[in-house]
Amino acid sequence: MIKTNHTLADILIIDDDKSVVMALHKALNKIGRIRFASDAKQAFVMIKEKHPDLILLDVELPDIGGLEVCSILKTVQETESIPVLFITSNTEVGFEEKVFDVGAADYIVKPLNPRVVAARVQTHIDYQLAIKLLEKLAHTDSMTGLANRRTFDERLIVELKRARREQEPLTVALIDIDEFKKFNDHFGHIEGDDCIKDIALALGNSMKRSTDLAARYGGEEFAFILPNTDVEGANTILSVLLQSIKQLNLTHAPEAKYDVVTISIGYSAVIPGQKYANDSDDWAVVKAADHALYESKQNGRNQVSYEQLGSL
Ligand SMILES: Nc1nc2c(ncn2[C@@H]2O[C@H](COP(=O)(O)OP(=O)(O)OP(=O)(O)O)[C@@H](O)[C@H]2O)c(=O)[nH]1
């Protein structure tokens, strides 16, 4: 069974009937932190402030109907995955279909039975947490905790689109540990794994903006996506990184060129106004960065090289 994180969930109750709100609070206060909204307008403000883990929604609200509130939440990307459970005394034929048609996860019929309410809510919260956990695992490299190749590929497409739309530069860098085969051959694969983890930690810590991405690209190779970062800015960040990896002072194999473990870096950038900024080939910037990495290796390793997009 998947282990879920049992910190208290954030539950939003949207209902203008005080007796229902009190009953729900009593039933659910051990499961989650409860917030209340008495109409749709107030609810949307509260949802925007902080996305709840689950919403309990009355079908009849003073301003907008509950079914409409649910459809709106399901059409917005940021809120579409929040489970919505309707609270209703409506048992007319066809009502069930209406509730599921607008994307609700479930509905609870009044009069409320506290144990049933708690059990249903807990099931949906556990399910939601399990999905989040699976999504995280699917996008994370298990050895280093960095983003994995899948995340890099997905994010690159999104960030390139954004960069072109906003007319902002975007840098992609590829980073490779130097002469790592010699490290493995000398110290063994377990120490090799530890070395990769140490480097990965330093790479992750070098990301300064929440939009920057450090990923394990494969084996002993890593990749960065640095949105809104031009060639000069990237050069500063990557040169500092080169030094900080050296300063980790990880002893290299005696056969290696340097005493301590070093990295080689290649990068390229999409620059607004430049010929290749609108290139439909999303991978052109990665290919250029890869070529630059090859240059760094050829020129003696432990250095940063830049390849202009389109010069291949
Ligand atoms: N311990 C360990 N080694 C790995 C892992 N992934 C890749 N490697 C090793 O990394 C080494 C990469 O070797 P090469 O591609 O020949 O490159 P290199 O020795 O780093 O030489 P240059 O890249 O030219 O500086 C291989 O020995 C792989 O087995 C891993 O997860 N753990």
The ligand as a Gaussian input file, in Angstrom:
#p B3LYP/6-31G(d) Opt

LIG

0 1
 N       28.353000       4.955000      -9.585000
 C       27.635000       5.293000     -10.639000
 N       28.219000       5.425000     -11.827000
 C       27.484000       5.802000     -12.879000
 C       26.098000       6.056000     -12.752000
 N       25.642000       6.433000     -13.972000
 C       26.694000       6.404000     -14.823000
 N       27.819000       6.021000     -14.167000
 C       29.169000       5.817000     -14.689000
 O       29.684000       7.021000     -15.199000
 C       30.735000       6.680000     -16.093000
 C       30.687000       7.586000     -17.282000
 O       31.801000       7.302000     -18.058000
 P       32.084000       7.966000     -19.447000
 O       30.787000       8.251000     -20.164000
 O       33.100000       7.118000     -20.137000
 O       32.659000       9.361000     -19.136000
 P       33.735000       9.849000     -18.096000
 O       34.571000       8.757000     -17.572000
 O       32.997000      10.662000     -17.066000
 O       34.632000      10.768000     -18.993000
 P       34.317000      12.221000     -19.539000
 O       32.826000      12.408000     -19.528000
 O       34.861000      12.218000     -20.911000
 O       35.011000      13.168000     -18.651000
 C       30.563000       5.202000     -16.449000
 O       31.573000       4.462000     -15.821000
 C       29.224000       4.846000     -15.854000
 O       29.163000       3.531000     -15.400000
 C       25.497000       5.888000     -11.480000
 O       24.301000       6.080000     -11.267000
 N       26.290000       5.518000     -10.442000

